[in-house]
Amino acid sequence: MTSNPPVIAVLVADADDRPPGLAALASRATLRYTDAAGLGAALEGAEALFLWDFFSTAVRDVWRHCGDLRWIHVAAAGVDKLLFPELRDSEVVVTNARGIFDRPIAEFVLASVLAHLKLMREGLELQRAHEWRHRETRPLRGRRALIVGTGSIGREIARLLRAVDVDVTGAGRTAREGDPDFGSVIASSTLSKHVGDFDVVVNVTPLTDDTRNLFDRNVFAAMSPSAYFVNVGRGQSVVEADLVAALQAGALAGAALDVFQQEPLPAESPLWDVPGLTISPHLSGDSTGWLDALAAQFVELADRWLAGDPLPHPVDKQLGFVPSAGQ
């Protein structure tokens, strides 16, 4: 540390978008709030950067100003928008919002699966038509779910589904047995060999070279026609045209997408009108209080950093995510 208070740059979308609660750091650090246009100047002499504007890609453009930077914290679970070769090869520590979104996303996945099995979408359509039609819904107990992505969010999804008697298997970078949350983990590179055994397939992978376009026509063709697909990971992990074709052909029973290749989803996108597809605007992790929790997490981490303590759960910049046990 220098004798002067360390400088922490805070990237915000605009002047009205400042994170709450950072005043607790003001006595020990100089906070420089900036938007993307002023980021280069704000990073001169800054040792830390808080990406409150978590989808910004501005750091790459101003990397030449980052000579003093030692730590970047992203207020998001995914770091794919941030990472670039120079940062990957640097000594800068990267942390993310690990833990903040785990439970809300797990609850969203459970709600999506239940809505499908309990015919909630069809029920709303019948209600609008003022039609009383008795139907039999399907049980959740005993269903088999494959959670593709074995990080902290995937583990929380697994724990919640197991609590309601769903048989859970994981898919990750490497196959293994005896995982505390998944039991068995298959290699995600072999999805097409395994997905046909599951009633529910959930994507919660980080976006990397290995997971981009992971769910394509081959994977969808290998799924059971009664399977339900949920994507709460990244839109770029799914070949959307292949998913549309599978749903239109009846190769899948339905799908729920919370993330997309292009966000906001354009009004002219064919996804809006695909039968059996439920769309939500990237909100699965954004339950009440999430912004306060993100800011409080940064303050807690900054306290550790200012005290010279190691930061927990750093991102492996070469892998592109925070490794969990067994990864």
Sequence and secondary structure as in RCSB ss.txt:
>XXXX:A:sequence
MTSNPPVIAVLVADADDRPPGLAALASRATLRYTDAAGLGAALEGAEALFLWDFFSTAVRDVWRHCGDLRWIHVA
AAGVDKLLFPELRDSEVVVTNARGIFDRPIAEFVLASVLAHLKLMREGLELQRAHEWRHRETRPLRGRRALIVGT
GSIGREIARLLRAVDVDVTGAGRTAREGDPDFGSVIASSTLSKHVGDFDVVVNVTPLTDDTRNLFDRNVFAAMSP
SAYFVNVGRGQSVVEADLVAALQAGALAGAALDVFQQEPLPAESPLWDVPGLTISPHLSGDSTGWLDALAAQFVE
LADRWLAGDPLPHPVDKQLGFVPSAGQ
>XXXX:A:secstr
  SS  EEEEE SSTT   TTGGGGTTTSEEEEE GGGHHHHTTT SEEEESSTT  HHHHTGGG TT  EEEES
SS  TTT  HHHHTSS EEE  TTTSHHHHHHHHHHHHHHHHTTHHHHHHHHHTT          TT EEEEE  
SHHHHHHHHHHHHTT EEEEEESS EEEETTTEEEEEGGGHHHHGGG SEEEE     TTTTT B HHHHHHS T
T EEEE S GGGB HHHHHHHHHTTSSSEEEES  SSSS  TT GGGG TTEEE  S TT  TTHHHHHHHHHHH
HHHHHHTT   SS  BTTTTB   TT 
